[in-house]
Amino acid sequence: MGRADYHEEMRHRIQDLGFAIDRLRHRLDGPVDDRSKVELKGRLAGLERRREQLEHRLETLGDEPDGAWSRLKNQFDLEWFDLVQDFEDRVGRLV
């Protein structure tokens, strides 16, 4: 997969994760005990910050020279996998 295709695919994945986080925020407006609501909102805020950081890194990734791009892409893929795994483990069951 070329850079442009990779960038486009990851941009959509990051956007989809943002939509999932937003859906959960809206669900928290419903009946949830206060302690659970505060804990879930904190988890969502942390996940959203990480998602935004990856979104920003994706934008700068395309400007890297070929040798650095490959290394940074691999690092980005690991961070993306960790973020998705955290989302699924911590709050994904609520989607």
Secondary structure, 3 states (H helix, E strand, C coil): CCHHHHHHHHHHHHHHHHHHHHHHHHHCCCCCCHHHHHHHHHHHHHHHHHHHHHHHHHHHHCCCCHHHHHHHHHHHHHHHHHHHHHHHHHCHHHC
